[in-house]
Amino acid sequence: MYTRKTIRITKVRALAVAVLALTAGVAGRAMAAPGASAGSALDDAQIVRRVLALDRAEERRADAVKGKIASAAVWLLAERISLDDAALDQEFQSLAPGDRGPDATGRPEQPDLSNLSGDDLEKAYVDREVQSHQAMLATIDGELIPAARDGELQRRLGDLRSEVAAHLQAAENVKHAEWSRRTAQQQRADIGKTIGNDYP
């Protein structure tokens, strides 16, 4: 009798946990795709708007930091992202000729980098690019490509995915190179202090 009651309570708890997990999953998907209802996939027009919004946000961020960057590697990364995203924007714009607005997602802008400068700005910018491109790849693979119906849109999303992956690799390379540069600079300063010299 005690065992049956325990089993029943365990089953009820398991069912409650499953319902809670399912509810949380549906809510998470609804939040991840503004404008789409919980049970419906994005349509092709929504996909194009999402891509344009992502491209424009990346382009604006790159253009905003280029004038403040001293490192050639970081500046070249920002320039590459700005130019490539402008070209991708034109490609996708032809699939949504009526959309000329700055953003179509209603998502909040990421935190501003304008209060940073020097190495802090460069590090924050490169870190942001690595994170945003990882998130973009996840969105492209998990949401946009599976939902696309038009053959031309699917092809362009494949091109976009390749471009985003290349940008991610470039950002990771710059991040590693900048980390190595800063580490070497710190080591030189530490050695200089140890032997009594004043290295910058």
C-alpha positions as CSV (number, residue, x, y, z in Angstrom):
1,M,0.0,0.0,0.0
2,Y,2.8,2.4,1.0
3,T,4.7,1.5,-2.2
4,R,1.7,2.2,-4.5
5,K,1.1,5.5,-2.9
6,T,4.8,6.4,-3.3
7,I,4.8,5.4,-6.9
8,R,1.6,7.4,-7.5
9,I,3.1,10.5,-5.9
10,T,6.3,10.0,-7.9
11,K,4.3,9.7,-11.2
12,V,2.4,12.9,-10.4
13,R,5.6,14.8,-9.6
14,A,7.2,13.5,-12.9
15,L,4.1,14.6,-14.8
16,A,4.2,18.1,-13.2
17,V,7.9,18.5,-14.0
18,A,7.2,17.4,-17.6
19,V,4.3,19.9,-18.0
20,L,6.5,22.7,-16.4
21,A,9.4,21.9,-18.8
22,L,7.1,21.8,-21.8
23,T,5.5,25.2,-20.8
24,A,8.9,26.8,-20.3
25,G,10.1,25.5,-23.7
26,V,7.1,26.9,-25.5
27,A,7.6,30.3,-23.7
28,G,11.3,30.3,-24.6
29,R,10.5,29.7,-28.2
30,A,7.9,32.5,-28.3
31,M,10.4,34.9,-26.7
32,A,13.2,33.8,-29.1
33,A,11.1,34.7,-32.2
34,P,9.2,37.9,-31.7
35,G,6.2,38.3,-34.0
36,A,5.8,34.5,-34.4
37,S,3.1,32.7,-32.5
38,A,4.3,29.8,-30.2
39,G,3.1,27.1,-32.6
40,S,4.0,28.6,-35.9
41,A,7.2,28.8,-37.8
42,L,8.6,31.9,-39.3
43,D,7.4,32.7,-42.9
44,D,9.8,33.8,-45.6
45,A,9.1,37.5,-45.2
46,Q,9.8,37.3,-41.4
47,I,13.0,35.4,-42.1
48,V,14.2,38.2,-44.5
49,R,13.4,40.8,-41.9
50,R,15.3,39.0,-39.2
51,V,18.3,38.7,-41.5
52,L,18.2,42.4,-42.5
53,A,17.9,43.4,-38.8
54,L,20.9,41.2,-37.8
55,D,23.0,42.5,-40.7
56,R,22.1,46.1,-40.0
57,A,23.0,45.8,-36.3
58,E,26.4,44.3,-37.1
59,E,27.0,46.9,-39.8
60,R,26.1,49.8,-37.4
61,R,28.3,48.4,-34.6
62,A,31.3,48.0,-37.0
63,D,30.9,51.5,-38.4
64,A,30.6,53.0,-34.9
65,V,33.9,51.6,-33.6
66,K,36.1,51.9,-36.7
67,G,37.1,55.5,-36.0
68,K,38.1,54.7,-32.4
69,I,40.3,51.6,-33.0
70,A,44.1,51.7,-33.1
71,S,44.8,48.0,-33.7
72,A,45.1,47.2,-37.4
73,A,43.7,43.7,-36.9
74,V,40.6,44.9,-35.1
75,W,40.0,47.7,-37.5
76,L,40.3,45.3,-40.5
77,L,37.8,43.0,-38.8
78,A,35.3,45.8,-38.3
79,E,35.9,47.0,-41.9
80,R,35.3,43.4,-43.3
81,I,32.1,43.0,-41.3
82,S,30.8,46.4,-42.4
83,L,31.5,45.8,-46.1
84,D,30.3,42.2,-46.1
85,D,27.1,42.9,-44.2
86,A,26.3,45.9,-46.5
87,A,26.6,43.5,-49.5
88,L,24.5,40.8,-47.8
89,D,21.9,43.5,-46.9
90,Q,21.6,44.4,-50.6
91,E,21.2,40.7,-51.5
92,F,18.4,40.1,-49.0
93,Q,16.8,43.5,-49.6
94,S,15.8,42.3,-53.1
95,L,13.7,39.6,-51.4
96,A,11.9,42.2,-49.3
97,P,11.7,45.3,-51.5
98,G,9.2,47.0,-49.2
99,D,11.3,46.9,-46.1
100,R,13.5,50.0,-45.7
101,G,13.3,50.4,-41.9
102,P,16.4,50.1,-39.7
103,D,15.2,47.0,-37.8
104,A,12.2,44.7,-38.1
105,T,12.5,42.6,-34.9
106,G,11.7,44.9,-32.0
107,R,14.6,43.4,-30.1
108,P,16.5,45.7,-27.8
109,E,19.9,47.0,-29.0
110,Q,22.9,45.4,-27.3
111,P,24.8,47.6,-24.8
112,D,26.6,50.6,-26.2
113,L,30.4,50.5,-26.6
114,S,30.7,54.3,-26.8
115,N,31.9,54.7,-23.3
116,L,35.0,52.5,-23.9
117,S,38.3,53.3,-25.6
118,G,41.7,51.8,-26.3
119,D,42.3,48.2,-25.4
120,D,39.0,48.0,-23.5
121,L,37.0,49.0,-26.5
122,E,38.9,46.7,-28.8
123,K,38.6,43.7,-26.5
124,A,34.8,44.4,-25.8
125,Y,34.2,44.8,-29.6
126,V,36.0,41.6,-30.6
127,D,34.3,39.6,-27.7
128,R,30.9,41.0,-28.8
129,E,31.6,39.9,-32.4
130,V,32.5,36.4,-31.4
131,Q,29.4,36.1,-29.2
132,S,27.0,37.7,-31.7
133,H,28.3,35.5,-34.6
134,Q,27.9,32.4,-32.5
135,A,24.3,33.4,-31.8
136,M,23.7,34.3,-35.4
137,L,24.9,30.8,-36.5
138,A,22.6,29.2,-34.0
139,T,19.7,31.3,-35.2
140,I,20.4,30.5,-38.9
141,D,20.8,26.8,-38.3
142,G,18.0,26.4,-35.7
143,E,15.4,28.8,-36.9
144,L,15.9,30.4,-40.3
145,I,17.1,27.6,-42.6
146,P,14.6,25.1,-41.4
147,A,11.7,27.6,-41.7
148,A,12.6,28.9,-45.2
149,R,10.3,27.7,-48.0
150,D,11.5,29.6,-51.1
151,G,14.5,28.0,-52.9
152,E,16.2,31.3,-53.6
153,L,15.9,32.3,-49.9
154,Q,17.3,28.9,-48.9
155,R,20.3,29.4,-51.2
156,R,20.9,32.9,-49.8
157,L,20.7,31.7,-46.2
158,G,23.3,29.1,-47.1
159,D,25.5,31.9,-48.4
160,L,24.8,33.9,-45.2
161,R,25.7,31.0,-43.0
162,S,29.1,30.7,-44.8
163,E,29.7,34.4,-44.4
164,V,28.8,34.4,-40.7
165,A,31.0,31.4,-40.1
166,A,33.9,33.2,-41.8
167,H,33.3,36.3,-39.7
168,L,33.2,34.2,-36.6
169,Q,36.5,32.5,-37.5
170,A,38.1,35.9,-38.3
171,A,36.9,37.4,-34.9
172,E,38.2,34.4,-33.0
173,N,41.6,34.7,-34.8
174,V,41.7,38.4,-33.9
175,K,40.7,37.7,-30.3
176,H,43.5,35.2,-30.0
177,A,46.1,37.5,-31.6
178,E,45.0,40.4,-29.4
179,W,45.2,38.2,-26.3
180,S,48.7,37.1,-27.2
181,R,49.7,40.7,-27.8
182,R,48.4,41.9,-24.5
183,T,49.9,39.0,-22.6
184,A,53.3,39.6,-24.2
185,Q,53.0,43.3,-23.3
186,Q,52.1,42.5,-19.7
187,Q,55.0,40.0,-19.5
188,R,57.5,42.7,-20.8
189,A,56.1,45.2,-18.2
190,D,56.5,42.6,-15.4
191,I,60.0,41.8,-16.4
192,G,60.9,45.5,-16.6
193,K,59.6,46.0,-13.1
194,T,61.5,43.0,-11.9
195,I,64.9,44.2,-13.3
196,G,64.2,47.8,-12.4
197,N,63.5,49.3,-15.8
198,D,60.3,51.2,-16.7
199,Y,58.9,49.5,-19.7
200,P,55.6,50.9,-21.2
